[in-house]
């Protein structure tokens, strides 16, 4: 499968699953836990976008030809803060309205993000000589853990 097709497929699956989770969230009351998870997701997304000012922000896991490696802001601690934010937001949505089907969608989304993350890191390692060193100083998704 070529890179462009693989990239589009992963992004489409990601947005489809996020959309399904949003669409199937009922009007249940937001708990403190779900509120904290969703607010932390929004905060992390904004912080990551602000930190990406020097580089080309892309949804695709394929780095732009003129991309710059960002290792400041949330990227100092985690290499994929957008994925972390997505997973945090999804956990918040599940806390609002849990069903086994929605949990299955969340697990499918996590699998898509892990596949996308591994492929993206492979390409970043090829593009940036300093990426390997950077990856030893930072975690993938969860600060100080993974």
Long-range contacts (C-beta under 8 A, 24 or more apart in sequence): 3-62, 4-62, 6-119, 7-60, 7-61, 7-62, 8-60, 10-61, 10-112, 10-115, 10-116, 10-119, 11-59, 11-60, 11-61, 11-116, 13-108, 13-112, 14-86, 14-109, 14-112, 14-113, 14-116, 17-105, 17-106, 17-108, 17-109, 17-112, 18-86, 18-90, 18-109, 20-105, 21-90, 21-93, 21-94, 21-102, 21-105, 21-106, 21-109, 22-93, 24-97, 24-99, 24-101, 24-102, 24-105, 25-93, 25-96, 25-97, 26-96, 26-97, 28-96, 28-97, 29-96, 30-96, 31-95, 31-96, 33-92, 33-95, 34-92, 34-93, 34-95, 34-96, 35-92, 36-92, 37-88, 37-89, 37-91, 37-92, 37-95, 38-88, 38-89, 38-92, 38-93, 40-85, 40-88, 41-85, 41-86, 41-88, 41-89, 41-92, 42-85, 42-89, 44-74, 44-81, 44-82, 44-84, 44-85, 44-88, 45-81, 45-82, 45-85, 47-73, 47-74, 47-81, 48-73, 48-74, 48-75, 48-81, 48-82, 48-85, 51-75, 61-116, 61-117, 61-119, 61-120, 61-123, 62-120, 62-123, 63-120, 63-123, 63-124, 63-127, 67-127, 69-124, 69-128, 69-130, 69-131, 69-134, 71-134, 71-138, 75-138, 76-138, 77-138, 77-139, 77-143, 77-144, 78-138, 78-139, 78-140, 78-141, 78-142, 78-143, 79-121, 79-134, 79-135, 79-138, 79-139, 79-140, 79-141, 80-117, 80-120, 80-140, 80-141, 83-113, 83-116, 83-117, 83-141, 84-141, 84-142, 86-113, 87-113, 87-141, 117-141
